[in-house]
Amino acid sequence: MRLLLILLSLTLARSMPNYDPDRLPYQASWGPYTVRVENAGRGDDASQRLRILDRARTTRIEVDDRQIMGVESVSLTGRGSDELRVTAFTGGAHCCSTDYFFSRREGLRTLLVFTGGNDGINAIRDLDGDGRPEILAGNDALAYTGDLSYAASPHLPLVLAWNGRRFVDRTAHFPRLVEARAREYRNALSKSAGKPGEDARDERRYGAAGYYACMLLLAKGPESARWIRPHLSRDDRSWFQRYQAEARAALAATPGKFRTAQRRVYRPSD
């Protein structure tokens, strides 16, 4: 019973009160630090500011954005909820979200800044059973590529994993996630093949773009292109020829979406 009470007290000590961006100021304890969120500015300049303060009430890290949408303790190490996740949003129809992960182990430091843009983080889950969770996110690298509208742009899975020093892209290590998304795009292309009209054309290009991009993640781009071409019209095939190079270039820029940046103040333009 005593052990149970100790574990319960530790769990409660690690937990943070629920965060509501519409009810500020917000304050919570995070180990030896205090996390505080408050409104900053007025009118068109209105924004929100998160600060991590030490015991001396000195601001060690600050995050400024239009809205601080989420604050929660998470576990990225498998050893308890020792990390802090902060989700910020610039406002707008689709863009832009940024997630910050801070650690208090071995001193306060930034583990990851993930620029989700039109997408964000969907889950934090241990996919391979090694005791350390992966970060499952969406990848909007192909938004508007190939003259596609936002609605017709494919969104890809992205898996970030800790390699002992930093977070890296490990999406290809989890092919089932990619293959499941690829099937959705392939089905969209199959159902729209040969149909007349702009809507059917947009659906074909959406399906072709998404299926090809997913297969690129699995190093099967040429193989998927051979399957795609017979399902396209002459105009579609001309478009797809151009799209392939654009898609490869866009996906090559994916590593720029996540980084470790040891700064005291973070803003959307950073």
N, C-alpha and C positions, 0 to 999 in steps of 0.2 A: 504493500500500500504506500509506504514512504517513497519507494522508487517511482511509482505512478504519479504521486503528487509532485515530485521533483521534475519529472518529464513534462507534466502539465504546466508547471510554472515556467519552464524554459520555453515551451511552445507559446504561451501567452506573452512572455517577454519579447519573443521575436516578432509577434504579430503586430500589424499596424492597423489603426482604425480605417474604415472604408473611406475612400476619397471621393468627393463630389466637387467637380470644377465650378459648380454654381453656388457652392456654399464655402466661401473663403472669408477669412484666412483659415488655412488648414495647418495643423502642427502635429507631428508624431515623433516619437523616439525611434531611433535606428541605431541600436548598440550605443556607443558613447556619443553619437551625433544626434542632432535635432534636424528634422526635415520640416521646412516651413514653405507654404505656398500662399501668395497674396496677389491682389490686383495691383497693377502698376500703370500709370497713365490714365488719361480720360478721353472720351470721345473717340475720334478716328485713331488716336494713338493708344487706345486701350490695349493692354497686354497683361500677361500674367508672368510671375517670376517665382521660380523655385530656388530655395537656398538650402545648402547643407552646412550647418553650423557646428563647430566643435564645442567643447565644454566651456571655453572662454567666450562663447558667443561670437566668435570670429567666423565670417563666411569663408568656407573652404572651396565650395563649388557653387556656381550659379547657372541656372538654365532660364533663358528668357525666350518667350514666343507669344503668339497671339493667344493660345490657350494651352494650359498644362492639362491634358486630358486624363492622364492616369499616373498614379503613384502607388507602388506595391513592392513588398519584399518578395524576392524569388530565390530559387536555388539553381545556380548554374554549376555548382561543384558537386552536388550530391551529398553535401555535408550539412544541410540545413539551410534556412532562408537567410543567407548572409549577404546577398546582393540586393541592390535597389534598382528597380526599373522605373524610368520616368518616360512617359509618352507625351510628346508635344505636337501641336498642330498649328499650321499657319493660317488655316481657314481657306475657304474656296470650295468649289464643287467637287474636285477630286484630290487636290494637292494642298499641302504636303505634310506628311507625318514623319517624325524622327523619334527613334527610341534610343535612350541612353541607359547604359548599365554601369553601375558603380559598385566597387567592392571595398569593404573595410578591412579585409585581410591584409596584413603586412602594410598597413597604412592606407589611407583613403586614395583610391585611384580609379581611373576610367578603364573599364574592360572593353567596352564596345560602344560605338556610335553607329546606329543603323539608319540610313536615310531611306525610308520606305517610299517616299514620294507618293504615288497614287495607291500604293499597297502598304501593307504593314505586317506585323508579326501576328501569326495565327495561333501559335501554341508553343509551349516550352515542354519538351517531352523527351525522355530517354528512348531513342529509336533502336539502338543496337545493344542495349543491356549492359553497357560498361559502367553504369553508375553515374555518369555525367550527362545531363540532359543536352539535347540539341535544340536549336532555335529554328522553328518552322515558320517561314515567312513567304510573302508573295514577291515576285520579281516583276517590276513594271518596265524593265529595260527596253521592251519593244513597243511601248506606248507611242502611237502615231507613226511608227516606222512603216515604210512602204506606202505612204499617203493614206493609211488606214485611219478612220476616226477612232476616238477613244473607245467607243462601244465595240468597235470591230477589232481592237488590238488584243492580241493574246496576252494573258497573264500566266506566268510560269511559277512553278514551285521553286523555293530556295531553302536549302538547309545549311545552317551555319553550325560549325562544331569547333570546340576548343582543341588546339593541337599541342597544348602545353605552354604556349607563349601568347597566342592570340587566336581570335576566331577566323576561320577560313571556310571557303565554300566547299561543302562535302555533298552537294546535291547528287552527283553521279554515283555516290556510294549507296544511295537508296533508290534504286531504279524503279521499284514498285510505285513509289509516289509519282515519279515522272511518267511512267507508263499509263497510270490511271488517268492523268490529265491528257496524255497524248490520245487515248481512246476517245475522249470527249471531242477533241478537235477532229479526229479522223471520222467520227460518226457525223459531225456537222458537215464535213466536206462530202461524204458519201450521199447524204440525204439531199444535198443541194445540187449535186452534179447533173448537168444537162437541163436544169430548169431555167426558164426565161425570166427576165426582169432584173432590176437593180438589186432588189432585196436578196434574191438568190445568188447574184454575183457577189454581193458583200458577204454572204454566209459562206460561199465557197472560199473566198480569199481569207476570211477569218479562220476557217478550218485548215486551209493549206498552211497559213502562216503559223498557227499554233502547233500543228502536227510536226512541221519541219523544225521549228524551234525546240520543241521537246526532244526530238531525235538528235538534234545537235548536242544537247546536254549529255546524251548517252553515246556520243561519237558515232551516230548512225545517220548523219545528214544526207550523204549521197544515196543511201539505201531508201530513205523516206522520199527523197525527191523523185526517184524513179517510180514510186507508187503514186505520187501526187499528180504527175503530169497528165496521165490519161484521163483524170477526172476533171481537167480544166478545159475551158474553151480556148480558142486561139488567142484572144485578148488576155485571158487569164494567164496563159503560159508566158506571154511576153512580160506581164506584170511580175510573175513569179521568178522569172530569170533575174530581174532587177532586185527583187526582194531578198533573194538568198544572200547576196553580198551585204546588203544593208543589215540583215538580221545577224550575220556573223560579226559585223563590226559593233552592233549594238550590244550583243551578248558579251563581247570581249571587254566591254566597259563595266560589267557587273561588279568586279572587285572594288570599284570606286564608291559603291553604295555602303560599304562597311569599313570601319577604320577604328584604330585606337588613337585618341587625341587627348593628351594630358593638358587640359586647359583649366583655368579658373572660371572663365565665363564662356558659356555656349549660347550662340544665337543662330537663327535660321540660315544666315548667310555664311556661317563657318563651314 
